[in-house]
Amino acid sequence: MSLADPEQTNGIGANGSGARAARAHRLLAAQQFIDENLQRDDLTPTVTAQALGISVRQLHMLFEPTGCSFSRHVLARRLERARQELASDPDRAVVEIALACGIKSSTVFYRGFRHAFGMNPTDYRQSVRGSGTPIGPGE
C-alpha cells in the first residue's frame, strides 16, 4: 500500500479499523519525516506532503485529530530538539542551537521556548548545569 492509496485515504473498500490503521500509519510517517528533517528551512506542509505522496489537505487532515496543527507540531519538535541540545552542548551558543534546529527567528525561539518549558533557554541551560539533570516539560 502506498501512503497515497485512494482506497485508504477515503475509506472506500476498507473497514473502519483498517482505515484508522492506515491513517495512523500515515501520521507516524509524517511525524518521522518531520523529526528527520527539523533542520530544513523548507520543512513545509507542501514539502512534507510531497515526500509522503499525499496532498497538503490530506496532511493537514492527518494532524486534525491530534489537536495540534502541522506547524505547531513542527515547532514543538524543534523546541524539544533545542532543549536537548541546550542540555547536551553547554558551550554552543543558544542562537546557534535554534538555527540548527530550524528555528530562524530568535523571537519565535525565545517566546516558544518559554511557553513550552516555562523558562527562557539560558535559564534552562543554567538549571541543567546546576542540577546535572535535564528538566522536561512541566517539571
N, C-alpha and C positions, 0 to 999 in steps of 0.2 A: 504494500500500500504506500503510495506517495503521500506526502503531507497535504497535497492539494487535491486528493481524490474527491471528486464531486459527490460521490455517494456518501462519503463520510462527513463532508462539510455541511451537507444539508439534511442528513439523516435519512434520505430515501434509501430503502433497501437495507437498513441497519436497525437492529432493535435499539431501544433506548440506552441500555447499558453499553452496547458496542459503540454507539455514537459518543457517549460520555467518555469512554475509554480513549477513543480516537482524539477527542478534544483535549483530554488530559495529556495525552502523548504530545500533541502539537504545542500545548502550553509549555510543557517541560522542554521541548526542543527550542522554543523561543527563549525561555529563560537561560538555557545552556548557551545559546548563541550570544545572548546579551552578556553573560558572565565572561565568555571567551573574547569579547570584543569591547569591553568597557573603555579601553584607552582610545578607541577610534573617535575622531571628530565627527565622522559621518554615520554614527550609530543612530539612525533614524528609523521610524516605522517603515519607510519605503525600502531601505537597505535590508532591514530585518525580514520583511515580508518576502522580498525577492530571494533572499538566501534560503528561506523556508519553502518557497514555491507556492505561496498563498497571497491573497490580496491584502492590501493595507486594512481594508474594512474587516476582513477575517481576523487579522492580527489583533485589531482593537477589540473585536468580539471575544477573542480568547481571554483577554485580560478583564473584561467586564465582571464576571462572577467573582473575581478576586477582590474587588473593591479598590483596586489600585490600577490606575491607567498605565499604559506602556511607559510614558515619560516619567511618571512618578516611580515606577519600578526601576527604571534605568538610574535615576538619581539616587534612589535608596541603595542600590547595589554599588554605585560609585562611592557614595559616602561610607558604606561599610568597608569597602576596599581601602579607602583612605584612612579610616580608623585603624585598620590592621597595619597599614604601612606606618602610621604615626607611632604605633607601639613597637614595631619591629625595627624601624630605622630612625633612631633618635637624632642622627646627625644630618639628615636630609631636610631641606627647607620645606616648610608647610605648603607654600605655594607650589613648589616643585612636585610635591606629592599630589596635590589637587590636579595639576596639569597632567601628570602621568596617569591619573585615574579618569581622565576625560572631562574634567570639570574646568572649563576655560574662563569662568568668571569667579574672581575671588569673592565677590559679594554673594553670589549664589552658593559658593562653597561654605563660607563662614555662617551665613544665615541658615542654610540647610543642615550643617553640622550641629549648630546649636539647637535647632529644632529636633533633630533626630536623637542627639545624645545628651542634651541638657547642659552643655558647656561648649566653649569655643575650642578649636583644635589645639591651641597652645596650652590651655588649661588641662585638656585631656592628656596631652603628652606629659605634662608635669605630674599629673596624678598617676600615670603609669610608671614613671620613673620613681616616684615616691613609694609606691606600693609594690612595684615589680610585677603586678598582675594587670592585664588589660581589663578595662571596665566595659561591660556590654551595655546595650540599651536598657534603660530603666534601673540601672544599679547605682 
